[in-house]
Amino acid sequence: MTPDQAQDTAPSKIQSNSFSRLSFYQNCPFAAKLKYLNKIPEPARPPPALKRGQTVGEHANERGSRVHEAADDFINARRDDLVSELDRYKDEMNNVRFLVKANPDLIQTEQLWTSTQNWEPTDPKHDLTPWLRVIVDLLIFTDNDKTHARVIDFKTGKRYGNEVKHAQQTQLYQLAAFMRYPSLQSVTTELWYLDQKHGPAKNDFTRAQGERFRASWDRRMNEMCNDTEFKARPHEKSCMFCAYGLEEHSNKWVNKSGDCKLSLDKRDR
Ligand code: SF4
């Protein structure tokens, strides 16, 4: 299906928010429309070159999914070995595995949180188009009254160059935790950079500090869900990695000879 054909049948607004969806939209609203409204599959990319010790080339997102699944299986004792990517966090993984067994009420792994526009929790089994979806890799309440929690995200790939994006994700996740659990008085967010030598990146939030981010996230989510124009936002970084743009050979960021043809007359600047 071409973008023009898909345009005729697609709904006119994006209905559901998530951190990855908002990030994608903020890079280029037009690309977000192709992906989330027109549902045009991103063209397949050739497999990446094999790294040392690999027998199968994995794209970054495939590797991320595999490692997340392996971590979840280990923590919940569905497997006993740790994949090599989790080596640096061996002690932490063993501690969490012990905690899951000893006190399962205080631990959540790979949880999908869904909520309404007013941040009221919904049941993800029934709410198929929630206002917000957040997938939490690991949440640990550190006391029985659930006044403090660690919200942990496993990160494969680089930390440097992703600081802003990861800080924004941290803001959203701590806010979602406060809105979901009224008993929480403080939250510590932890990004476990599995591929990096340095330790996790941690941030502490009191409830008052955390809730200050609500207005800004409400504004961003409303902006995406109310957009009906989806103006393109061509930019070197966005276009260079845009699957739709890569197929569109007039993309000036790819071949340096023209502009993104997809975006003609749809630019917002
Ligand atoms: S190539 Fe650039 S402008 Fe065109 S859809 Fe992709 S990100 Fe947007």
Boltz pocket constraint, residues with backbone or C-beta under 6 A from the ligand:
constraints:
  - pocket:
      binder: B
      contacts: [[A, 27], [A, 28], [A, 30], [A, 31], [A, 232], [A, 233], [A, 234], [A, 235], [A, 238], [A, 239], [A, 242], [A, 243], [A, 244], [A, 245], [A, 246], [A, 251], [A, 260], [A, 262], [A, 263]]
      max_distance: 6.0
